[in-house]
């Protein structure tokens, strides 16, 4: 009988994988996707995002938190309002999170 050996994947691979999964999970929600599409046109205040999403303020706050934690949007305070905009590398990060042919073949 052969003893099995536990093999840990490299830390870098898990970090990239986790980052990709977090990014894809963040954009997969319809409300968050709507927010991202609006922010692709430029900065918007929470009140404007509230209007286009049609969700309760506390739910919108949650979705914006998820997008901030995934580092897809940034927030800046303007008086009593908070403005959101896409992070500089949002498009690159979303595209980079998608699996490529080489990645899929390597996991088979």
Backbone as a chain_set.jsonl record, in Angstrom:
{"seq": "XXXXXXXXXXXXXXXXXXXXXXXXXXXXXXXXXXXXXXXXXXXXXXXXXXXXXXXXXXXXXXXXXXXXXXXXXXXXXXXXXXXXXXXXXXXXXXXXXXXXXXXXXXXX", "coords": {"N": [[0.845, -1.18, 0.0], [0.556, 2.223, -0.845], [1.521, 5.181, 0.686], [-0.233, 8.242, 0.826], [0.676, 11.514, -0.259], [0.381, 14.718, 0.864], [0.029, 17.558, -1.066], [0.632, 20.922, -1.213], [-0.632, 23.656, -3.029], [1.186, 26.384, -4.564], [1.607, 29.443, -2.737], [1.345, 31.795, -4.205], [-0.238, 30.966, -6.366], [-2.688, 30.397, -5.111], [-3.303, 32.946, -4.144], [-3.656, 34.437, -6.532], [-5.779, 32.974, -7.606], [-7.757, 33.259, -5.608], [-8.092, 36.022, -5.703], [-9.042, 36.337, -8.308], [-11.453, 34.874, -8.153], [-12.838, 36.424, -6.251], [-13.114, 38.805, -7.649], [-14.677, 38.008, -9.881], [-16.946, 37.056, -8.539], [-17.852, 39.411, -7.418], [-18.643, 40.934, -9.65], [-20.649, 39.386, -10.689], [-23.199, 39.745, -9.687], [-26.39, 41.136, -10.451], [-27.143, 43.763, -9.552], [-24.684, 44.885, -8.767], [-23.378, 44.726, -11.214], [-24.9, 46.555, -12.687], [-24.226, 48.909, -11.332], [-21.46, 49.021, -11.913], [-21.561, 49.285, -14.707], [-22.769, 51.796, -14.911], [-20.812, 53.38, -13.647], [-18.792, 53.144, -15.464], [-19.226, 55.151, -17.213], [-18.39, 57.315, -15.831], [-17.792, 59.173, -12.742], [-20.142, 58.892, -10.027], [-22.663, 59.874, -7.708], [-23.934, 58.469, -4.64], [-26.676, 58.857, -4.495], [-27.46, 58.978, -7.184], [-26.759, 56.405, -8.024], [-28.518, 55.007, -6.466], [-30.949, 55.637, -7.673], [-30.725, 54.381, -10.223], [-30.396, 51.687, -9.627], [-32.531, 50.94, -8.03], [-32.762, 49.671, -5.573], [-33.065, 49.182, -2.003], [-31.599, 51.623, 0.233], [-29.858, 50.503, 2.235], [-29.238, 48.026, 1.117], [-27.986, 48.778, -1.264], [-25.761, 49.982, -0.152], [-24.472, 47.734, 0.903], [-23.828, 46.358, -1.506], [-22.073, 48.201, -2.68], [-20.059, 48.119, -0.815], [-19.088, 45.511, -1.218], [-18.043, 45.824, -3.806], [-16.073, 47.723, -3.27], [-14.408, 46.252, -1.512], [-13.518, 44.319, -3.275], [-11.908, 45.866, -4.665], [-12.706, 47.209, -6.956], [-14.039, 49.569, -7.231], [-13.706, 52.995, -6.168], [-14.153, 55.282, -3.459], [-15.079, 58.618, -2.638], [-15.475, 61.334, -0.448], [-17.745, 64.021, -0.646], [-18.653, 66.639, 0.823], [-21.639, 65.931, 2.371], [-22.181, 63.848, 0.732], [-21.263, 60.815, -0.965], [-19.125, 59.961, -3.488], [-18.642, 57.652, -6.13], [-16.342, 55.848, -8.178], [-14.916, 53.977, -10.896], [-12.129, 51.933, -10.141], [-8.759, 52.496, -11.227], [-7.696, 50.233, -12.564], [-9.815, 48.52, -13.079], [-11.116, 47.412, -15.411], [-9.003, 45.92, -16.541], [-8.53, 44.134, -14.434], [-10.941, 42.695, -14.264], [-11.011, 41.482, -16.779], [-8.606, 40.047, -16.564], [-9.285, 38.23, -14.598], [-10.78, 36.314, -15.79], [-10.816, 32.935, -16.882], [-8.245, 31.509, -18.901], [-7.401, 29.753, -21.905], [-4.994, 28.355, -21.547], [-4.924, 28.18, -18.743], [-7.186, 26.597, -18.175], [-6.521, 24.205, -19.449], [-4.29, 23.513, -17.97], [-5.338, 22.748, -15.54], [-6.55, 20.344, -15.898]], "CA": [[0.0, 0.0, 0.0], [1.34, 3.442, -0.97], [1.03, 6.313, 1.478], [-0.456, 9.442, 0.024], [1.434, 12.693, 0.146], [-0.393, 15.948, 0.711], [0.791, 18.578, -1.778], [0.01, 22.242, -1.156], [-0.305, 24.516, -4.16], [1.986, 27.536, -4.151], [0.865, 30.57, -2.171], [1.047, 32.734, -5.288], [-1.364, 30.449, -7.145], [-3.905, 30.607, -4.323], [-3.575, 34.376, -4.098], [-4.219, 34.816, -7.823], [-7.072, 32.299, -7.724], [-8.695, 33.915, -4.703], [-8.35, 37.37, -6.228], [-9.899, 36.17, -9.489], [-12.79, 34.473, -7.709], [-13.467, 37.576, -5.6], [-13.475, 39.753, -8.704], [-15.797, 37.466, -10.65], [-18.113, 37.024, -7.657], [-18.319, 40.785, -7.242], [-19.313, 41.433, -10.857], [-21.697, 38.459, -11.108], [-24.507, 40.167, -9.183], [-27.006, 42.117, -11.355], [-27.092, 45.121, -8.999], [-23.305, 45.358, -8.864], [-23.085, 44.912, -12.63], [-25.538, 47.821, -13.051], [-23.385, 49.972, -10.767], [-20.228, 49.08, -12.695], [-21.873, 49.841, -16.04], [-22.973, 53.248, -14.765], [-19.542, 54.016, -13.315], [-17.957, 53.143, -16.668], [-19.454, 56.454, -17.844], [-17.801, 58.348, -14.984], [-18.13, 59.255, -11.317], [-21.556, 59.061, -9.687], [-22.944, 59.91, -6.269], [-24.78, 57.372, -4.165], [-28.076, 59.143, -4.825], [-27.672, 58.584, -8.58], [-26.712, 54.94, -8.071], [-29.781, 54.564, -5.853], [-32.007, 55.762, -8.683], [-30.619, 53.426, -11.336], [-30.488, 50.297, -9.172], [-33.868, 50.702, -7.485], [-32.732, 48.85, -4.363], [-33.082, 49.934, -0.749], [-30.296, 52.213, 0.537], [-28.976, 49.598, 2.971], [-28.8, 46.991, 0.191], [-27.008, 49.412, -2.141], [-24.548, 50.14, 0.661], [-23.833, 46.425, 0.94], [-23.25, 46.08, -2.816], [-20.925, 49.088, -2.857], [-18.998, 47.582, 0.054], [-18.516, 44.357, -1.919], [-17.232, 46.341, -4.904], [-14.87, 48.348, -2.676], [-13.546, 45.188, -1.002], [-12.913, 43.68, -4.438], [-11.057, 46.927, -5.219], [-13.179, 47.551, -8.293], [-14.468, 50.969, -7.185], [-13.162, 53.83, -5.102], [-15.127, 56.224, -2.922], [-14.554, 59.878, -2.114], [-16.524, 62.114, 0.203], [-17.967, 65.386, -1.115], [-19.641, 67.131, 1.781], [-22.365, 64.799, 2.973], [-22.354, 62.831, -0.295], [-20.123, 59.962, -1.31], [-19.036, 59.684, -4.922], [-17.947, 56.414, -6.486], [-15.846, 55.718, -9.538], [-14.171, 52.744, -11.128], [-10.696, 51.965, -9.87], [-8.018, 52.638, -12.483], [-7.421, 48.967, -13.236], [-10.995, 47.651, -13.007], [-11.31, 46.663, -16.657], [-7.912, 44.946, -16.652], [-8.697, 43.104, -13.404], [-12.065, 41.823, -14.638], [-10.541, 40.675, -17.904], [-7.571, 39.145, -16.068], [-9.87, 37.208, -13.728], [-11.389, 35.272, -16.611], [-9.894, 31.839, -17.193], [-7.739, 31.454, -20.267], [-7.258, 28.38, -22.39], [-3.845, 27.754, -20.891], [-5.287, 27.886, -17.365], [-8.124, 25.478, -18.168], [-5.794, 22.985, -19.811], [-3.343, 23.186, -16.897], [-6.039, 22.188, -14.391], [-7.129, 19.035, -16.239]], "C": [[0.884, 1.234, 0.0], [0.705, 4.522, -0.109], [0.825, 7.51, 0.57], [0.345, 10.605, 0.604], [0.576, 13.912, -0.142], [0.493, 17.005, 0.053], [0.009, 19.879, -1.732], [0.356, 23.014, -2.415], [0.476, 25.734, -3.668], [1.086, 28.654, -3.636], [0.467, 31.549, -3.254], [-0.151, 32.262, -6.104], [-2.675, 30.654, -6.398], [-4.27, 32.082, -4.274], [-4.213, 34.838, -5.395], [-5.612, 34.226, -7.997], [-8.108, 32.999, -6.852], [-9.073, 35.307, -5.196], [-9.277, 37.286, -7.436], [-11.32, 35.805, -9.091], [-13.527, 35.623, -7.043], [-13.933, 38.586, -6.644], [-14.698, 39.26, -9.465], [-17.067, 37.384, -9.813], [-18.709, 38.416, -7.504], [-19.092, 41.273, -8.464], [-20.492, 40.562, -11.279], [-23.098, 38.881, -10.664], [-25.108, 41.238, -10.104], [-26.964, 43.561, -10.837], [-25.678, 45.679, -9.131], [-22.9, 45.579, -10.317], [-23.676, 46.233, -13.123], [-24.714, 49.0, -12.551], [-22.112, 50.123, -11.597], [-20.468, 49.674, -14.084], [-22.089, 51.336, -15.965], [-21.654, 53.955, -14.507], [-18.563, 53.997, -14.486], [-18.105, 54.465, -17.426], [-18.865, 57.599, -17.023], [-18.329, 58.301, -13.56], [-19.628, 59.468, -11.11], [-21.716, 59.081, -8.176], [-23.879, 58.759, -5.914], [-26.235, 57.613, -4.55], [-28.396, 58.745, -6.269], [-27.664, 57.062, -8.722], [-27.984, 54.346, -7.473], [-30.895, 54.581, -6.891], [-31.923, 54.675, -9.746], [-30.73, 51.971, -10.895], [-31.87, 49.96, -8.633], [-33.897, 49.796, -6.267], [-32.734, 49.754, -3.141], [-31.683, 50.466, -0.438], [-29.344, 51.276, 1.277], [-28.446, 48.471, 2.08], [-27.77, 47.549, -0.796], [-25.687, 49.601, -1.401], [-23.774, 48.835, 0.73], [-23.129, 46.129, -0.395], [-22.026, 46.952, -3.09], [-19.754, 48.635, -1.988], [-18.307, 46.395, -0.613], [-17.606, 44.828, -3.046], [-15.963, 47.027, -4.399], [-13.906, 47.291, -2.183], [-12.854, 44.436, -2.137], [-11.988, 44.655, -5.172], [-11.412, 47.257, -6.658], [-13.664, 48.991, -8.367], [-13.75, 51.68, -6.043], [-14.238, 54.828, -4.687], [-14.414, 57.481, -2.45], [-15.717, 60.695, -1.576], [-16.532, 63.532, -0.363], [-19.072, 65.976, -0.258], [-20.332, 65.96, 2.457], [-22.591, 63.665, 1.984], [-21.084, 62.02, -0.486], [-20.207, 59.668, -2.798], [-18.243, 58.409, -5.133], [-17.463, 56.513, -7.918], [-15.083, 54.408, -9.662], [-12.714, 52.951, -10.72], [-9.972, 51.975, -11.224], [-7.887, 51.331, -13.264], [-8.614, 48.01, -13.256], [-11.167, 46.801, -14.26], [-10.248, 45.576, -16.81], [-8.1, 43.814, -15.65], [-9.841, 42.16, -13.735], [-11.635, 40.911, -15.786], [-9.514, 39.643, -17.44], [-8.105, 38.025, -15.185], [-10.496, 36.066, -14.52], [-10.375, 34.174, -16.905], [-9.461, 31.902, -18.653], [-7.579, 29.996, -20.662], [-6.103, 27.668, -21.708], [-4.145, 27.362, -19.455], [-6.195, 26.665, -17.285], [-7.417, 24.169, -18.488], [-4.864, 22.552, -18.693], [-4.03, 22.516, -15.711], [-6.649, 20.825, -14.678], [-6.314, 17.917, -15.687]], "O": [[1.855, 1.3, 0.753], [-0.503, 4.748, -0.171], [1.614, 7.757, -0.341], [0.641, 10.653, 1.799], [0.105, 14.104, -1.263], [1.575, 17.312, 0.551], [-1.143, 19.934, -2.163], [1.514, 23.03, -2.831], [0.427, 26.069, -2.485], [-0.063, 28.784, -4.06], [-0.642, 32.083, -3.226], [-0.991, 33.073, -6.493], [-3.673, 31.048, -7.001], [-5.45, 32.423, -4.357], [-5.211, 35.557, -5.367], [-6.521, 34.901, -8.48], [-9.212, 33.295, -7.31], [-10.232, 35.714, -5.113], [-10.202, 38.089, -7.564], [-12.281, 36.358, -9.625], [-14.73, 35.781, -7.252], [-15.02, 39.151, -6.529], [-15.649, 40.013, -9.67], [-18.158, 37.621, -10.33], [-19.929, 38.577, -7.466], [-20.102, 41.962, -8.316], [-21.265, 40.965, -12.148], [-24.086, 38.408, -11.226], [-24.398, 42.162, -10.501], [-26.766, 44.487, -11.624], [-25.496, 46.819, -9.558], [-22.16, 46.515, -10.62], [-23.033, 46.953, -13.887], [-24.529, 49.981, -13.271], [-21.73, 51.241, -11.943], [-19.667, 50.471, -14.572], [-21.648, 52.073, -16.846], [-21.397, 55.014, -15.081], [-17.599, 54.762, -14.493], [-17.218, 54.852, -18.187], [-18.848, 58.74, -17.484], [-19.196, 57.495, -13.225], [-20.293, 60.132, -11.905], [-20.996, 58.391, -7.454], [-24.522, 58.164, -6.778], [-26.949, 56.672, -4.894], [-29.481, 58.233, -6.545], [-28.475, 56.5, -9.458], [-28.465, 53.307, -7.925], [-31.69, 53.645, -6.974], [-32.945, 54.106, -10.13], [-31.113, 51.111, -11.689], [-32.33, 48.825, -8.762], [-34.934, 49.212, -5.954], [-32.441, 50.946, -3.236], [-30.689, 49.838, -0.801], [-28.15, 51.253, 0.981], [-27.32, 48.012, 2.272], [-26.795, 46.874, -1.126], [-24.617, 49.397, -1.974], [-22.547, 48.834, 0.627], [-21.975, 45.702, -0.409], [-21.048, 46.482, -3.671], [-18.595, 48.756, -2.385], [-17.082, 46.287, -0.577], [-16.513, 44.29, -3.224], [-14.906, 46.926, -5.023], [-12.701, 47.407, -2.407], [-11.726, 43.969, -1.974], [-11.367, 44.302, -6.175], [-10.539, 47.546, -7.477], [-13.699, 49.577, -9.449], [-13.263, 51.061, -5.097], [-15.12, 55.17, -5.473], [-13.299, 57.425, -1.933], [-16.796, 60.741, -2.167], [-15.486, 64.158, -0.537], [-20.258, 65.84, -0.558], [-19.679, 65.099, 3.046], [-23.136, 62.625, 2.353], [-19.979, 62.483, -0.204], [-21.225, 59.19, -3.299], [-17.292, 58.125, -4.405], [-18.08, 57.166, -8.76], [-14.664, 53.813, -8.669], [-12.146, 54.022, -10.933], [-10.511, 51.519, -12.232], [-7.96, 51.331, -14.493], [-8.43, 46.806, -13.435], [-11.345, 45.587, -14.163], [-10.564, 44.442, -17.169], [-7.855, 42.653, -15.979], [-9.732, 40.954, -13.514], [-11.877, 39.704, -15.752], [-9.549, 38.493, -17.877], [-7.457, 36.989, -15.035], [-10.717, 34.98, -13.986], [-9.203, 34.459, -17.149], [-10.232, 32.302, -19.525], [-7.621, 29.109, -19.809], [-6.225, 26.502, -21.332], [-3.676, 26.324, -18.988], [-6.002, 25.798, -16.432], [-7.688, 23.143, -17.864], [-4.665, 21.356, -18.482], [-3.384, 21.792, -14.953], [-7.215, 20.209, -13.775], [-6.656, 16.75, -15.879]]}, "num_chains": 1, "name": "protein.A"}
